[in-house]
C-alpha cells in the first residue's frame, strides 16, 4: 500500500488530538459585581446620555485565572507594604490583586459612550 493513500486516515485519526489542543473549552460562569456611573470612579455621579461608564469586579477562581495569565507582579504605590500582589494590563485598565488571605480580585471597565476600556478600580 502506498503511503499517500494513508494520509487521509492519518489525518482523521490525528484530528481529535489536534482539536483537543486548540479547544479553549466552554464559557464558565462567575459572580461579578458592576456599577454604571458617570463622572470619575473616585467621584461618581449618576450616568447621563453623554457620560456613561461601567466598572466590573470579579472575584474568586475567575480572578485567579486572570491574575495568573497576566503576570508578572507590578510595583504599586497604593498597596506597597501591605503584602498585596498587583498585576496590570492595558495601561492599568485591567487590574488584578492577590491579598494576604488568598483573595483574588480583578477590576476593569468600559466607557459606554466611546466603547474604550477604562479602569475599574482606583487606589
C-alpha positions in Angstrom: 0.0 0.0 0.0 1.3 3.4 -0.9 1.9 6.0 1.9 -0.1 8.6 0.0 -3.3 6.5 0.5 -2.7 6.6 4.3 -2.7 10.4 4.6 -6.5 10.7 4.8 -6.6 8.0 7.5 -3.7 9.6 9.5 -5.4 13.0 9.3 -8.7 11.6 10.5 -7.0 9.8 13.4 -5.0 12.9 14.4 -7.9 15.4 14.1 -9.3 14.8 17.6 -5.8 15.2 19.1 -5.3 18.5 17.2 -8.7 19.7 18.0 -8.3 18.9 21.7 -5.1 21.1 21.8 -6.9 24.1 20.3 -10.3 23.9 22.1 -10.5 26.6 24.8 -13.4 24.8 26.5 -16.8 26.2 27.4 -17.6 29.5 28.8 -17.5 29.3 32.6 -19.8 31.1 35.0 -18.6 33.5 37.6 -20.0 36.0 40.0 -19.3 39.6 39.2 -20.2 43.0 40.6 -20.7 46.0 38.4 -21.6 49.7 38.6 -22.9 52.0 35.9 -22.0 55.6 36.6 -20.9 59.0 35.2 -18.1 61.2 36.2 -15.0 59.5 37.6 -14.6 56.4 39.8 -13.3 58.4 42.7 -16.2 60.9 42.5 -19.1 59.1 40.7 -22.4 60.7 39.7 -25.5 59.4 38.0 -24.8 58.3 34.4 -26.0 60.7 31.7 -26.6 60.2 28.0 -23.1 61.6 27.1 -21.3 60.3 30.2 -21.9 56.6 30.9 -19.4 54.1 32.2 -19.4 50.6 33.7 -16.9 49.2 36.2 -16.7 45.4 36.8 -15.2 43.5 39.7 -14.6 39.7 39.5 -13.5 37.6 42.5 -12.5 34.0 43.2 -11.5 31.4 40.6 -12.1 33.5 37.6 -10.0 36.3 39.1 -7.2 33.8 39.9 -7.1 32.6 36.3 -6.9 36.1 35.0 -4.3 37.1 37.6 -2.2 34.0 36.7 -2.5 34.8 33.0 -1.4 38.5 33.1 1.7 38.3 35.3 4.2 39.3 36.4 3.6 41.4 39.5 4.0 45.2 39.2 5.1 47.7 41.8 2.1 49.6 43.0 2.3 52.6 45.3 -1.3 52.1 46.5 -0.6 48.7 48.0 3.2 48.9 48.8 4.0 47.4 52.2 0.6 45.7 52.5 1.6 42.3 51.4 -0.8 42.5 48.4 0.4 41.5 45.0 -0.8 43.5 42.0 -0.8 42.9 38.2 -1.9 45.3 35.5 -2.6 45.2 31.7 -3.9 47.6 29.1 -2.4 50.8 30.7 -3.7 49.6 34.1 -7.3 49.3 32.8 -7.3 45.7 33.9 -6.0 45.3 37.4 -5.8 42.1 39.5 -4.8 41.7 43.1 -3.9 38.9 45.4 -4.5 39.7 49.0 -2.8 38.2 52.1 -5.8 35.8 52.6 -5.5 34.3 49.1 -8.4 36.5 47.9 -8.2 37.3 44.1 -9.9 40.3 42.7 -9.8 41.7 39.1 -11.3 45.1 38.1 -11.9 46.6 34.7 -14.3 49.0 33.0 -15.6 50.5 29.8 -16.7 53.9 28.7 -20.1 53.0 27.3 -20.3 56.1 25.1 -16.9 55.6 23.3 -16.6 51.8 23.9 -13.0 52.2 25.1 -11.6 50.3 28.0 -11.1 52.2 31.3 -10.0 51.3 34.7 -12.4 49.6 37.0 -10.9 50.5 40.4 -8.9 53.2 42.0 -6.2 53.4 44.6 
